[in-house]
Amino acid sequence: MPRQQDGRAPTLTGPVRVVLADDAPLVREGVALVLREAGIEVLEQVGDGRALLGAVARHRPDVAVIDVRMPPTGTVEGLQAAAVIQRTHPATGVLLLSNHCETQHVQELLDEAPAGVGYLLKERVVDTASFVTAVRAVAQGSCAVDPQVLDALLAHRRVRASLLALTVREQEVLAAMAVGASNYALSRRFGVSLKTVESHIASIFRKLNLTDDVDEHRRIKAVLAHLRST
């Protein structure tokens, strides 16, 4: 099913056709049952990324529903397979399911091609109506991201935007703070006075909007923002 020029799929005239990938047989069967009861055609069920790519090549489904973590390493095989599908079968949407809220995965998928992309937490599958709606949305070329994941993604972007407002020296100071450097150690490292170090740190707090807590709490929050961004 070719995408339109704006990246969306044309309106489907028949049932949505799905390939399902999850290494847990009981989960596969449960998800397949939910989809079939909603009138969605499950073409094939597989347990790893390589089998998924073969199934997509054979069936050219409207959507591949994919567990993020699959064999052999149980880390990001599902995400990697989804990226391959986006490049080699752009008419097939990808809907990833995960036990965890991992914004980096969502960002990578959206950066590749935002049309026909979904990312849901597995707990959302229990809400069968929302899950089926997401599958149909991805089949139509829309984007379906779990609200909890979307909130985390937006928060991550706000943190990154705030960090980009820091000067080069402020970024260096924050990076040193992240490995436990005291104000005195920062003064010696950068060859500046303690007053200058305090000025840099105050500017960091202000740019990260950390103005309400005591200094020690703000220092911890600033370090956490740095760690999240990296």
C-alpha positions as CSV (number, residue, x, y, z in Angstrom):
1,M,0.0,0.0,0.0
2,P,2.0,3.1,-1.2
3,R,2.1,6.2,1.0
4,Q,0.7,9.5,-0.2
5,Q,3.0,12.4,-0.9
6,D,2.5,13.6,2.7
7,G,3.7,10.3,4.1
8,R,0.3,8.9,5.0
9,A,-1.3,5.7,3.8
10,P,-4.5,6.0,1.8
11,T,-7.8,5.0,3.5
12,L,-8.0,1.2,3.9
13,T,-10.8,-0.5,2.1
14,G,-10.5,-3.9,3.7
15,P,-9.4,-5.3,7.1
16,V,-6.2,-4.2,8.6
17,R,-3.5,-6.8,8.0
18,V,-0.9,-7.4,10.7
19,V,2.3,-9.3,11.4
20,L,3.0,-9.8,15.1
21,A,6.4,-10.3,16.7
22,D,7.0,-11.2,20.3
23,D,9.3,-13.8,21.8
24,A,6.7,-14.8,24.5
25,P,4.2,-17.2,22.9
26,L,1.4,-16.4,25.5
27,V,1.8,-12.7,24.8
28,R,1.7,-13.3,21.1
29,E,-1.5,-15.4,21.4
30,G,-3.1,-12.8,23.7
31,V,-2.4,-9.9,21.4
32,A,-3.5,-11.9,18.3
33,L,-6.8,-12.8,20.0
34,V,-7.5,-9.1,20.8
35,L,-6.7,-8.1,17.2
36,R,-8.8,-10.9,15.6
37,E,-11.8,-10.1,17.8
38,A,-11.6,-6.5,16.5
39,G,-11.7,-7.7,12.9
40,I,-8.0,-7.3,12.2
41,E,-6.3,-10.0,10.2
42,V,-3.2,-11.5,11.8
43,L,-1.1,-12.9,9.0
44,E,1.7,-14.4,10.9
45,Q,3.2,-14.6,14.4
46,V,7.0,-14.7,14.9
47,G,9.4,-14.7,17.9
48,D,12.5,-12.8,16.7
49,G,13.6,-9.9,14.5
50,R,15.0,-12.0,11.7
51,A,11.7,-14.0,11.4
52,L,9.8,-10.7,11.5
53,L,11.7,-9.3,8.5
54,G,11.0,-12.4,6.6
55,A,7.3,-12.3,7.4
56,V,7.0,-8.6,6.4
57,A,8.7,-9.4,3.1
58,R,6.3,-12.3,2.4
59,H,3.0,-10.6,3.5
60,R,3.6,-6.8,3.1
61,P,1.2,-6.2,6.0
62,D,-0.3,-2.8,6.8
63,V,1.3,-2.9,10.3
64,A,4.0,-4.8,12.1
65,V,3.3,-5.0,15.8
66,I,6.7,-5.5,17.4
67,D,8.0,-6.2,20.9
68,V,11.0,-3.9,21.5
69,R,13.1,-6.6,23.3
70,M,13.5,-9.9,21.5
71,P,16.2,-12.6,21.0
72,P,19.1,-13.1,20.9
73,T,20.1,-10.3,23.3
74,G,16.7,-9.2,24.5
75,T,17.7,-5.5,24.2
76,V,16.7,-3.6,21.0
77,E,16.2,-6.2,18.3
78,G,12.6,-5.2,17.8
79,L,13.6,-1.5,17.4
80,Q,16.3,-2.5,14.9
81,A,13.9,-4.6,12.9
82,A,11.4,-1.7,12.9
83,A,14.0,0.6,11.5
84,V,14.8,-1.9,8.7
85,I,11.1,-2.2,7.9
86,Q,10.7,1.6,7.8
87,R,13.5,1.8,5.2
88,T,12.7,-1.3,3.1
89,H,8.9,-1.5,3.4
90,P,7.7,2.1,3.8
91,A,4.1,1.1,3.2
92,T,4.1,-1.0,6.4
93,G,3.5,0.9,9.6
94,V,5.4,-0.2,12.8
95,L,3.8,-0.3,16.2
96,L,6.3,-1.1,19.0
97,L,5.3,-2.5,22.4
98,S,7.5,-2.1,25.4
99,N,7.5,-2.7,29.2
100,H,9.4,0.5,29.8
101,C,9.1,4.1,28.9
102,E,12.2,4.6,26.7
103,T,12.1,8.0,25.0
104,Q,15.3,7.3,22.9
105,H,13.5,4.5,21.1
106,V,10.5,6.7,20.2
107,Q,12.8,9.5,19.1
108,E,14.8,7.2,16.8
109,L,11.6,5.9,15.1
110,L,10.1,9.4,14.7
111,D,13.4,10.7,13.3
112,E,13.4,7.9,10.7
113,A,9.9,8.5,9.4
114,P,7.1,9.8,11.7
115,A,4.2,8.6,9.4
116,G,2.8,5.1,10.4
117,V,4.7,4.9,13.6
118,G,3.4,3.8,17.1
119,Y,4.9,3.1,20.5
120,L,2.8,1.8,23.3
121,L,3.6,0.5,26.8
122,K,2.5,-3.2,27.0
123,E,0.1,-2.3,29.9
124,R,-1.9,-0.4,27.3
125,V,-2.8,-3.6,25.5
126,V,-5.0,-4.4,28.4
127,D,-7.1,-1.5,27.3
128,T,-8.1,-3.3,24.1
129,A,-10.1,-0.4,22.6
130,S,-7.1,2.0,22.8
131,F,-4.8,-0.7,21.5
132,V,-6.9,-1.5,18.5
133,T,-7.4,2.2,17.8
134,A,-3.6,2.6,17.8
135,V,-3.2,-0.3,15.4
136,R,-5.7,1.2,13.0
137,A,-4.2,4.7,13.3
138,V,-0.7,3.4,12.4
139,A,-2.2,1.4,9.5
140,Q,-3.6,4.7,8.2
141,G,-0.2,6.4,8.4
142,S,-0.8,8.3,11.6
143,C,1.4,8.4,14.7
144,A,0.2,6.6,17.9
145,V,2.4,7.3,21.0
146,D,1.5,6.3,24.5
147,P,0.5,9.4,26.5
148,Q,3.0,8.5,29.3
149,V,5.8,8.1,26.7
150,L,4.8,11.3,25.0
151,D,4.9,13.2,28.3
152,A,8.4,11.8,29.0
153,L,9.5,12.7,25.4
154,L,8.3,16.3,25.7
155,A,10.0,16.6,29.1
156,H,13.2,15.2,27.7
157,R,13.1,17.8,24.8
158,R,12.5,20.6,27.3
159,V,15.6,19.5,29.3
160,R,17.7,19.3,26.1
161,A,16.5,22.8,25.0
162,S,17.5,24.2,28.4
163,L,20.9,22.6,28.3
164,L,21.5,24.0,24.8
165,A,21.0,27.5,26.3
166,L,24.1,26.9,28.5
167,T,27.4,28.4,27.4
168,V,30.4,26.1,26.6
169,R,32.0,26.9,30.0
170,E,28.6,26.3,31.8
171,Q,28.3,22.9,30.0
172,E,31.9,22.1,31.2
173,V,31.1,23.1,34.7
174,L,27.9,21.0,34.7
175,A,29.7,17.9,33.3
176,A,32.3,18.2,36.1
177,M,29.5,18.6,38.7
178,A,28.1,15.3,37.3
179,V,31.2,13.4,38.4
180,G,31.1,15.0,41.9
181,A,33.4,18.0,41.6
182,S,33.1,20.5,44.4
183,N,33.1,24.3,43.9
184,Y,36.8,24.3,45.1
185,A,37.7,21.5,42.6
186,L,35.9,23.4,39.8
187,S,37.9,26.5,40.7
188,R,41.2,24.6,40.5
189,R,40.2,22.8,37.3
190,F,39.2,25.9,35.3
191,G,41.7,28.3,36.9
192,V,39.0,30.7,38.1
193,S,38.0,32.1,41.4
194,L,35.3,30.5,43.7
195,K,33.1,33.6,43.0
196,T,33.3,32.9,39.3
197,V,32.4,29.2,39.8
198,E,29.4,30.3,41.9
199,S,28.4,32.7,39.2
200,H,28.5,29.9,36.6
201,I,26.5,27.6,38.8
202,A,23.9,30.3,39.5
203,S,23.5,30.8,35.8
204,I,23.1,27.1,35.2
205,F,20.4,26.9,37.9
206,R,18.6,29.9,36.3
207,K,18.7,28.5,32.7
208,L,17.5,25.1,33.9
209,N,14.7,26.9,35.9
210,L,16.0,25.4,39.2
211,T,15.2,28.4,41.4
212,D,13.0,27.1,44.2
213,D,15.1,24.6,46.1
214,V,18.1,24.9,48.3
215,D,21.5,24.8,46.5
216,E,22.2,21.2,47.2
217,H,18.9,20.0,45.8
218,R,19.3,22.3,42.7
219,R,22.8,20.8,42.2
220,I,21.4,17.3,42.2
221,K,18.6,18.2,39.8
222,A,21.1,20.0,37.4
223,V,23.3,16.9,37.4
224,L,20.3,14.6,36.7
225,A,19.3,16.9,33.8
226,H,22.8,16.5,32.4
227,L,22.7,12.7,32.8
228,R,19.3,12.4,31.1
229,S,20.6,14.3,28.1
230,T,23.5,12.0,27.7
